Amino acid sequence: MLGWVDDVTKITLANRNFRTVVSTTQHTQLTLMSLNPGEDIGWESHPHLDQFLRLEQGKARLEFGRTKGKVEETHQVEDDWAFIVPAGVWHNVVNVGTDAVKLYSLYSPPQHPAGTVHATRADADAAEGH
């Protein structure tokens, strides 16, 4: 296949892993995520890439900041909301609901090795050296 084609809503809702990379090209990567109630992605910044995220299911708090130690903005997001995190902006997504948050992310350029699967956040943190 010359490109990636699938029902992104269907595969995002079916994903049970903390992180599943489903497509990696030279310039962009599609990653699915599932956050259990109370779980978060973790306060992070990507200095060299922009990130687009879309929430397919759940309720979450989106946090933004200019520095590692300070949340400067929060936004309540839910089903069908999308957000863009510019390179260098610190951010976190926190599941504040009672159901799993299901989302997908586009990284430009790719952030994770092609085919990455992290069943849990602990697996992701260990792989990334946190």
C-alpha positions as YAML, in Angstrom:
chain: A
units: angstrom
residues:
- id: 1
  name: MET
  ca: [0.00, 0.00, 0.00]
- id: 2
  name: LEU
  ca: [1.35, 3.43, -0.91]
- id: 3
  name: GLY
  ca: [-0.26, 5.20, 2.06]
- id: 4
  name: TRP
  ca: [-2.12, 4.46, 5.28]
- id: 5
  name: VAL
  ca: [-5.90, 3.94, 5.10]
- id: 6
  name: ASP
  ca: [-8.24, 2.84, 7.92]
- id: 7
  name: ASP
  ca: [-11.23, 3.96, 10.00]
- id: 8
  name: VAL
  ca: [-9.35, 6.10, 12.53]
- id: 9
  name: THR
  ca: [-12.33, 6.40, 14.89]
- id: 10
  name: LYS
  ca: [-12.88, 2.64, 14.95]
- id: 11
  name: ILE
  ca: [-9.23, 1.75, 15.62]
- id: 12
  name: THR
  ca: [-8.83, 4.53, 18.19]
- id: 13
  name: LEU
  ca: [-11.87, 3.34, 20.16]
- id: 14
  name: ALA
  ca: [-10.68, -0.29, 19.95]
- id: 15
  name: ASN
  ca: [-7.14, 0.50, 21.17]
- id: 16
  name: ARG
  ca: [-6.50, -0.66, 24.76]
- id: 17
  name: ASN
  ca: [-2.81, 0.19, 24.92]
- id: 18
  name: PHE
  ca: [-1.41, 3.34, 26.45]
- id: 19
  name: ARG
  ca: [0.37, 3.93, 23.12]
- id: 20
  name: THR
  ca: [0.18, 2.16, 19.75]
- id: 21
  name: VAL
  ca: [2.01, 3.53, 16.71]
- id: 22
  name: VAL
  ca: [-0.04, 2.56, 13.64]
- id: 23
  name: SER
  ca: [1.71, 4.49, 10.87]
- id: 24
  name: THR
  ca: [5.12, 6.06, 10.45]
- id: 25
  name: THR
  ca: [6.28, 7.91, 7.35]
- id: 26
  name: GLN
  ca: [9.30, 10.10, 6.78]
- id: 27
  name: HIS
  ca: [7.46, 13.23, 7.97]
- id: 28
  name: THR
  ca: [4.46, 12.14, 10.08]
- id: 29
  name: GLN
  ca: [3.45, 9.50, 12.62]
- id: 30
  name: LEU
  ca: [-0.02, 8.38, 13.74]
- id: 31
  name: THR
  ca: [-0.22, 7.11, 17.32]
- id: 32
  name: LEU
  ca: [-3.28, 5.84, 19.24]
- id: 33
  name: MET
  ca: [-3.57, 6.31, 23.01]
- id: 34
  name: SER
  ca: [-5.85, 5.06, 25.76]
- id: 35
  name: LEU
  ca: [-5.83, 6.65, 29.23]
- id: 36
  name: ASN
  ca: [-7.61, 5.00, 32.14]
- id: 37
  name: PRO
  ca: [-9.62, 7.17, 34.57]
- id: 38
  name: GLY
  ca: [-7.19, 9.37, 36.51]
- id: 39
  name: GLU
  ca: [-4.29, 8.54, 34.16]
- id: 40
  name: ASP
  ca: [-2.36, 11.15, 32.19]
- id: 41
  name: ILE
  ca: [0.11, 11.29, 29.33]
- id: 42
  name: GLY
  ca: [2.71, 13.01, 31.48]
- id: 43
  name: TRP
  ca: [4.06, 16.56, 31.41]
- id: 44
  name: GLU
  ca: [6.19, 16.68, 28.27]
- id: 45
  name: SER
  ca: [7.56, 18.90, 25.55]
- id: 46
  name: HIS
  ca: [8.75, 18.09, 22.03]
- id: 47
  name: PRO
  ca: [11.24, 20.81, 21.03]
- id: 48
  name: HIS
  ca: [11.56, 19.65, 17.42]
- id: 49
  name: LEU
  ca: [8.00, 18.74, 16.40]
- id: 50
  name: ASP
  ca: [4.40, 19.87, 16.29]
- id: 51
  name: GLN
  ca: [1.64, 17.56, 17.53]
- id: 52
  name: PHE
  ca: [-2.04, 17.31, 16.59]
- id: 53
  name: LEU
  ca: [-4.34, 15.38, 18.95]
- id: 54
  name: ARG
  ca: [-8.01, 14.44, 18.66]
- id: 55
  name: LEU
  ca: [-10.10, 13.05, 21.50]
- id: 56
  name: GLU
  ca: [-12.50, 10.37, 20.24]
- id: 57
  name: GLN
  ca: [-13.92, 9.35, 23.64]
- id: 58
  name: GLY
  ca: [-13.89, 10.60, 27.20]
- id: 59
  name: LYS
  ca: [-13.36, 13.75, 29.22]
- id: 60
  name: ALA
  ca: [-9.95, 15.23, 29.82]
- id: 61
  name: ARG
  ca: [-8.09, 18.27, 31.07]
- id: 62
  name: LEU
  ca: [-5.53, 19.64, 28.64]
- id: 63
  name: GLU
  ca: [-2.65, 21.51, 30.24]
- id: 64
  name: PHE
  ca: [-0.18, 23.87, 28.52]
- id: 65
  name: GLY
  ca: [2.89, 25.71, 29.79]
- id: 66
  name: ARG
  ca: [5.98, 27.50, 28.52]
- id: 67
  name: THR
  ca: [8.32, 25.91, 31.08]
- id: 68
  name: LYS
  ca: [8.78, 22.46, 32.58]
- id: 69
  name: GLY
  ca: [7.57, 23.45, 36.02]
- id: 70
  name: LYS
  ca: [4.44, 25.52, 35.38]
- id: 71
  name: VAL
  ca: [0.96, 24.87, 33.97]
- id: 72
  name: GLU
  ca: [-0.21, 28.18, 32.49]
- id: 73
  name: GLU
  ca: [-3.43, 27.13, 30.71]
- id: 74
  name: THR
  ca: [-6.01, 24.41, 31.21]
- id: 75
  name: HIS
  ca: [-8.84, 23.42, 28.91]
- id: 76
  name: GLN
  ca: [-11.66, 20.92, 29.42]
- id: 77
  name: VAL
  ca: [-11.97, 18.70, 26.34]
- id: 78
  name: GLU
  ca: [-14.21, 15.79, 25.42]
- id: 79
  name: ASP
  ca: [-15.40, 13.67, 22.49]
- id: 80
  name: ASP
  ca: [-14.63, 15.21, 19.09]
- id: 81
  name: TRP
  ca: [-12.30, 17.94, 20.39]
- id: 82
  name: ALA
  ca: [-8.92, 18.45, 18.75]
- id: 83
  name: PHE
  ca: [-5.87, 20.46, 19.75]
- id: 84
  name: ILE
  ca: [-2.45, 21.33, 18.37]
- id: 85
  name: VAL
  ca: [0.67, 21.52, 20.51]
- id: 86
  name: PRO
  ca: [3.39, 23.61, 18.85]
- id: 87
  name: ALA
  ca: [7.01, 22.52, 19.16]
- id: 88
  name: GLY
  ca: [8.48, 23.48, 22.54]
- id: 89
  name: VAL
  ca: [5.18, 23.84, 24.42]
- id: 90
  name: TRP
  ca: [4.91, 21.75, 27.58]
- id: 91
  name: HIS
  ca: [1.64, 19.82, 27.75]
- id: 92
  name: ASN
  ca: [-0.31, 17.04, 29.41]
- id: 93
  name: VAL
  ca: [-3.65, 15.31, 28.89]
- id: 94
  name: VAL
  ca: [-5.33, 14.10, 32.09]
- id: 95
  name: ASN
  ca: [-8.34, 11.76, 32.07]
- id: 96
  name: VAL
  ca: [-10.86, 13.44, 34.40]
- id: 97
  name: GLY
  ca: [-13.80, 11.17, 33.55]
- id: 98
  name: THR
  ca: [-15.01, 7.74, 34.60]
- id: 99
  name: ASP
  ca: [-14.35, 6.03, 31.23]
- id: 100
  name: ALA
  ca: [-11.15, 5.56, 29.27]
- id: 101
  name: VAL
  ca: [-9.99, 8.51, 27.19]
- id: 102
  name: LYS
  ca: [-9.33, 7.40, 23.62]
- id: 103
  name: LEU
  ca: [-7.32, 9.73, 21.41]
- id: 104
  name: TYR
  ca: [-4.99, 9.78, 18.47]
- id: 105
  name: SER
  ca: [-2.00, 11.95, 17.79]
- id: 106
  name: LEU
  ca: [-0.14, 13.03, 14.67]
- id: 107
  name: TYR
  ca: [3.52, 13.88, 15.21]
- id: 108
  name: SER
  ca: [5.39, 15.82, 12.53]
- id: 109
  name: PRO
  ca: [8.11, 14.57, 12.28]
- id: 110
  name: PRO
  ca: [7.73, 11.11, 13.91]
- id: 111
  name: GLN
  ca: [8.43, 10.84, 17.65]
- id: 112
  name: HIS
  ca: [8.55, 7.08, 18.36]
- id: 113
  name: PRO
  ca: [10.13, 4.10, 16.60]
- id: 114
  name: ALA
  ca: [7.84, 2.62, 13.95]
- id: 115
  name: GLY
  ca: [5.63, -0.15, 15.38]
- id: 116
  name: THR
  ca: [5.99, 0.98, 19.00]
- id: 117
  name: VAL
  ca: [3.43, -0.51, 21.39]
- id: 118
  name: HIS
  ca: [3.41, 0.40, 25.10]
- id: 119
  name: ALA
  ca: [0.67, -1.46, 26.96]
- id: 120
  name: THR
  ca: [0.94, 0.88, 29.97]
- id: 121
  name: ARG
  ca: [2.35, 4.28, 30.85]
- id: 122
  name: ALA
  ca: [4.96, 2.52, 32.98]
- id: 123
  name: ASP
  ca: [6.12, 0.66, 29.86]
- id: 124
  name: ALA
  ca: [6.28, 3.97, 27.96]
- id: 125
  name: ASP
  ca: [8.20, 5.70, 30.74]
- id: 126
  name: ALA
  ca: [10.69, 2.82, 30.97]
- id: 127
  name: ALA
  ca: [11.25, 2.82, 27.20]
- id: 128
  name: GLU
  ca: [11.78, 6.59, 27.17]
- id: 129
  name: GLY
  ca: [14.13, 6.58, 30.16]
- id: 130
  name: HIS
  ca: [11.89, 8.48, 32.60]
...
